[in-house]
Amino acid sequence: MTDPMIQMQMDDHIRAALREDMPFGDVSTAAVMSEPRPGRVQLIAKADGVIAGLAVFSRVFQLLDPATRVTADVADGARVSAGQHVATVEGDVRVLLEGERTALNYLQRMSGIATYTAGVAEALAGTGTTLVCTRKTTPGMRLFEREAVRLGGGSLHRYGLSDGVLLKDNHIDAAGGVAEAIAAARATAPFVDKVEVECETLDMVREAVEAGADIIMLDNMTHEAMAEAVALIAGRAQTEASGNVDAANASAYVDLGVDFVSCGALTHSAPILDLSLKHLEVLA
């Protein structure tokens, strides 16, 4: 996350999270540490998983005090084991205490998503099918959750509604049909945008192919129907399988030969990775 615009967005979100946690300061820390004192604390993994979000974790403390230093033993995307030392945070003890929960909330959430994503990605490895996330993200957390998917070995679908044309069931109903929706999108969308259409039946797939869709999403179809749809499309459009995909059933999509499998569970159902800041030391 080194792009200046992404950094600015990230900082805005982190500042909002810090304001949420201590709108009028940290009264507990003020009670036990009224003056600045140097200290350090250890980041420990309490479960096996994939670390994601160390840059965000560090930024929380640095926004509170730029002098805070985080020294990590691993890089984002690395696997860790329960009990493993992950990083050391050094700085004003008051900052270490004030930033602890916000920093851990980001790191635990992102690492949980990366860990879950890695498991799904492994099921599709070597198949030529790309695993992508969805817009089913936590409000205010999309920037971070998508980065966690990437660090876990997944790929990214459109960021939001402004990024590409995806005609879902309600768009199709509003337009009066698949062909009508595609025609309307072609007439208004920039020529560089691909048009993706969500199809729930083989009849819709046929109509989408004939109308010239670039990508056809096979949504909540049976395995047999998806296989028929891929054969029907026959390379005339890219294909995306979607609908209730999770870590338990991702391998069932391997034999279909679809280009993409989209999985909302990556961001809406991944548990956190248990991490903790322990062994705080006041150094002087």
C-alpha positions as CSV (number, residue, x, y, z in Angstrom):
1,M,0.0,0.0,0.0
2,T,2.6,2.6,-1.1
3,D,0.5,4.4,-3.7
4,P,-0.1,8.0,-2.3
5,M,-3.8,7.9,-2.9
6,I,-4.1,4.5,-1.2
7,Q,-2.0,5.7,1.7
8,M,-4.3,8.8,2.1
9,Q,-7.4,6.6,2.2
10,M,-5.7,4.2,4.6
11,D,-4.8,7.0,6.9
12,D,-8.3,8.4,6.9
13,H,-9.8,5.0,7.8
14,I,-7.2,4.5,10.6
15,R,-7.7,7.9,12.1
16,A,-11.5,7.3,12.1
17,A,-10.9,4.0,13.9
18,L,-8.7,5.6,16.5
19,R,-11.3,8.3,17.1
20,E,-14.0,5.6,17.5
21,D,-11.9,3.9,20.1
22,M,-10.8,6.9,22.1
23,P,-13.0,9.9,21.3
24,F,-11.9,11.7,24.4
25,G,-8.5,10.1,25.0
26,D,-7.5,6.9,26.8
27,V,-8.4,7.3,30.4
28,S,-7.0,3.9,31.5
29,T,-3.5,4.8,30.0
30,A,-3.6,8.3,31.4
31,A,-4.3,6.8,34.9
32,V,-1.2,4.6,34.9
33,M,1.2,6.6,32.6
34,S,0.9,10.3,32.8
35,E,4.3,11.1,31.2
36,P,6.1,9.7,28.1
37,R,8.2,6.7,28.9
38,P,10.0,4.5,26.3
39,G,8.9,0.9,26.1
40,R,8.4,-2.2,23.9
41,V,5.9,-4.9,23.4
42,Q,5.9,-8.2,21.5
43,L,3.4,-9.3,18.8
44,I,2.8,-13.0,19.2
45,A,0.8,-15.4,17.0
46,K,-1.7,-17.5,19.0
47,A,-2.8,-19.6,16.0
48,D,-1.4,-21.0,12.7
49,G,-2.2,-18.8,9.7
50,V,-1.1,-16.2,7.1
51,I,0.0,-12.8,8.3
52,A,-1.5,-9.8,6.4
53,G,-1.7,-6.1,7.3
54,L,1.7,-5.5,9.0
55,A,1.9,-2.1,7.2
56,V,-1.5,-1.2,8.5
57,F,-0.6,-2.4,12.0
58,S,2.5,-0.3,12.0
59,R,0.7,2.8,10.6
60,V,-1.7,2.8,13.5
61,F,1.1,3.5,16.0
62,Q,2.9,5.8,13.6
63,L,-0.1,8.0,13.2
64,L,-0.2,8.4,17.0
65,D,3.6,9.0,17.2
66,P,5.8,9.0,14.1
67,A,8.8,7.9,16.3
68,T,7.2,4.5,17.0
69,R,9.1,1.7,15.5
70,V,7.8,-1.8,14.4
71,T,10.4,-4.5,13.7
72,A,8.8,-7.5,12.0
73,D,10.3,-11.0,11.9
74,V,8.1,-11.9,8.9
75,A,6.7,-10.2,5.8
76,D,3.0,-9.9,4.8
77,G,1.9,-13.1,3.2
78,A,4.1,-15.3,5.4
79,R,2.7,-18.3,7.3
80,V,3.1,-18.3,11.0
81,S,2.6,-20.9,13.7
82,A,1.0,-20.6,17.1
83,G,3.4,-19.2,19.7
84,Q,5.6,-17.6,17.0
85,H,7.1,-14.2,17.6
86,V,5.9,-11.9,14.8
87,A,7.2,-8.4,15.6
88,T,8.4,-6.0,18.2
89,V,6.8,-2.5,18.7
90,E,8.9,0.2,20.4
91,G,8.0,3.7,21.4
92,D,6.2,5.8,24.0
93,V,4.4,3.4,26.3
94,R,1.3,5.5,26.1
95,V,1.2,5.1,22.3
96,L,1.7,1.3,22.6
97,L,-1.3,1.1,25.0
98,E,-3.5,3.5,23.0
99,G,-3.0,1.9,19.6
100,E,-3.0,-1.7,20.7
101,R,-6.6,-2.7,20.1
102,T,-7.0,-0.7,16.8
103,A,-3.8,-2.1,15.4
104,L,-4.7,-5.7,16.4
105,N,-8.2,-5.3,15.0
106,Y,-6.8,-4.5,11.6
107,L,-4.1,-7.2,11.7
108,Q,-6.3,-10.0,13.1
109,R,-9.1,-9.3,10.5
110,M,-6.7,-9.0,7.6
111,S,-4.7,-12.1,8.6
112,G,-7.9,-14.1,9.1
113,I,-9.0,-13.2,5.5
114,A,-5.6,-14.0,4.1
115,T,-5.6,-17.4,5.9
116,Y,-9.0,-18.3,4.7
117,T,-8.2,-17.1,1.2
118,A,-5.0,-19.2,1.1
119,G,-7.1,-22.4,1.9
120,V,-9.5,-21.7,-1.0
121,A,-6.7,-20.7,-3.4
122,E,-4.9,-24.0,-2.7
123,A,-8.0,-25.9,-3.8
124,L,-7.8,-24.2,-7.2
125,A,-4.1,-24.1,-7.6
126,G,-2.8,-25.3,-11.0
127,T,-6.2,-25.4,-12.6
128,G,-6.1,-22.2,-14.6
129,T,-9.1,-20.9,-12.7
130,T,-8.6,-17.6,-10.8
131,L,-10.1,-17.1,-7.4
132,V,-11.6,-13.6,-6.9
133,C,-13.2,-11.7,-4.1
134,T,-16.6,-9.9,-4.1
135,R,-18.0,-6.6,-2.8
136,K,-19.4,-8.5,0.2
137,T,-17.0,-6.6,2.5
138,T,-17.3,-4.9,5.9
139,P,-18.3,-1.2,5.4
140,G,-15.2,0.9,5.8
141,M,-12.9,-2.1,5.5
142,R,-12.9,-2.8,1.8
143,L,-9.5,-1.4,1.1
144,F,-8.0,-3.5,3.8
145,E,-10.0,-6.7,3.2
146,R,-9.2,-6.7,-0.5
147,E,-5.5,-6.3,0.3
148,A,-5.8,-9.3,2.6
149,V,-7.3,-11.4,-0.2
150,R,-4.4,-10.5,-2.4
151,L,-1.8,-11.4,0.3
152,G,-3.6,-14.7,0.8
153,G,-3.2,-15.7,-2.9
154,G,-6.5,-14.5,-4.3
155,S,-7.2,-12.0,-7.0
156,L,-9.4,-8.9,-7.1
157,H,-12.8,-8.4,-8.7
158,R,-14.0,-4.8,-9.3
159,Y,-13.4,-2.5,-6.3
160,G,-16.9,-1.0,-6.4
161,L,-19.8,0.1,-8.6
162,S,-17.8,2.7,-10.5
163,D,-15.2,0.2,-11.7
164,G,-17.0,-2.0,-14.2
165,V,-20.4,-3.1,-15.6
166,L,-21.8,-6.1,-13.8
167,L,-25.5,-6.7,-14.7
168,K,-27.1,-8.7,-11.9
169,D,-30.6,-10.0,-11.7
170,N,-32.2,-6.8,-10.6
171,H,-30.5,-4.8,-13.3
172,I,-31.8,-7.3,-15.8
173,D,-35.3,-7.0,-14.4
174,A,-35.1,-3.2,-14.5
175,A,-34.0,-3.3,-18.2
176,G,-36.6,-5.8,-19.3
177,G,-34.3,-8.7,-20.1
178,V,-30.7,-9.9,-20.6
179,A,-30.4,-8.6,-24.2
180,E,-31.9,-5.3,-23.3
181,A,-29.6,-4.8,-20.3
182,I,-26.5,-5.6,-22.4
183,A,-27.6,-3.2,-25.2
184,A,-28.2,-0.5,-22.6
185,A,-24.8,-1.0,-21.1
186,R,-23.1,-1.0,-24.5
187,A,-24.8,2.3,-25.3
188,T,-23.6,4.1,-22.2
189,A,-20.5,2.5,-20.7
190,P,-17.0,3.5,-21.8
191,F,-15.7,1.3,-24.7
192,V,-12.9,0.1,-22.5
193,D,-15.3,-1.5,-20.0
194,K,-16.2,-5.2,-20.3
195,V,-19.8,-6.1,-19.7
196,E,-20.4,-9.0,-17.3
197,V,-23.9,-10.5,-16.9
198,E,-25.2,-12.7,-14.1
199,C,-27.1,-15.7,-15.4
200,E,-29.1,-18.2,-13.3
201,T,-30.4,-20.4,-16.1
202,L,-29.2,-21.9,-19.4
203,D,-31.7,-19.8,-21.3
204,M,-30.2,-16.7,-19.8
205,V,-26.7,-17.9,-20.7
206,R,-27.8,-18.4,-24.4
207,E,-29.3,-14.9,-24.5
208,A,-26.1,-13.4,-22.9
209,V,-23.9,-15.1,-25.5
210,E,-26.0,-14.0,-28.4
211,A,-26.1,-10.4,-27.1
212,G,-22.3,-10.3,-26.9
213,A,-21.5,-10.4,-23.1
214,D,-17.8,-10.3,-22.4
215,I,-18.1,-12.2,-19.1
216,I,-20.9,-14.5,-18.0
217,M,-21.4,-15.2,-14.3
218,L,-22.9,-18.6,-13.6
219,D,-24.8,-17.8,-10.4
220,N,-26.1,-20.5,-8.1
221,M,-26.4,-23.1,-10.8
222,T,-26.0,-26.8,-10.1
223,H,-22.7,-28.3,-11.1
224,E,-24.3,-30.1,-14.0
225,A,-25.9,-26.8,-15.3
226,M,-22.6,-25.0,-15.0
227,A,-20.8,-27.6,-17.0
228,E,-23.5,-27.3,-19.7
229,A,-23.2,-23.5,-19.6
230,V,-19.4,-23.6,-20.1
231,A,-19.9,-26.0,-23.1
232,L,-22.6,-23.7,-24.5
233,I,-20.4,-20.6,-24.2
234,A,-17.6,-22.4,-25.9
235,G,-15.0,-19.6,-25.3
236,R,-17.2,-16.9,-26.7
237,A,-17.1,-15.1,-23.3
238,Q,-15.1,-15.5,-20.1
239,T,-16.9,-17.5,-17.4
240,E,-17.2,-16.9,-13.7
241,A,-18.7,-19.4,-11.3
242,S,-20.4,-17.9,-8.2
243,G,-22.8,-18.6,-5.4
244,N,-22.1,-20.1,-2.0
245,V,-18.5,-20.9,-2.8
246,D,-16.4,-21.5,0.4
247,A,-13.4,-23.4,1.6
248,A,-15.3,-26.6,2.0
249,N,-16.6,-26.8,-1.6
250,A,-14.1,-24.8,-3.7
251,S,-12.5,-28.0,-5.1
252,A,-15.8,-29.0,-6.7
253,Y,-15.3,-26.2,-9.3
254,V,-12.0,-27.5,-10.5
255,D,-13.3,-29.7,-13.3
256,L,-15.6,-27.0,-14.8
257,G,-12.9,-25.1,-16.6
258,V,-14.3,-21.7,-15.7
259,D,-12.0,-18.7,-15.9
260,F,-12.9,-17.3,-12.5
261,V,-14.5,-18.5,-9.2
262,S,-15.8,-15.6,-7.1
263,C,-16.1,-16.2,-3.4
264,G,-17.9,-13.8,-1.0
265,A,-16.9,-16.0,1.9
266,L,-13.3,-14.7,1.7
267,T,-14.4,-11.4,3.2
268,H,-17.7,-12.1,4.9
269,S,-17.0,-15.4,6.6
270,A,-13.3,-15.6,7.4
271,P,-12.6,-15.8,11.2
272,I,-9.9,-13.6,12.6
273,L,-6.4,-14.9,13.2
274,D,-5.7,-14.8,16.9
275,L,-2.8,-12.5,17.6
276,S,-1.7,-10.7,20.8
277,L,0.5,-7.9,22.1
278,K,2.2,-9.3,25.2
279,H,5.1,-8.7,27.6
280,L,5.1,-4.9,27.7
281,E,8.3,-3.5,29.1
282,V,8.9,0.0,30.4
283,L,12.5,0.7,29.5
284,A,13.4,3.8,31.5
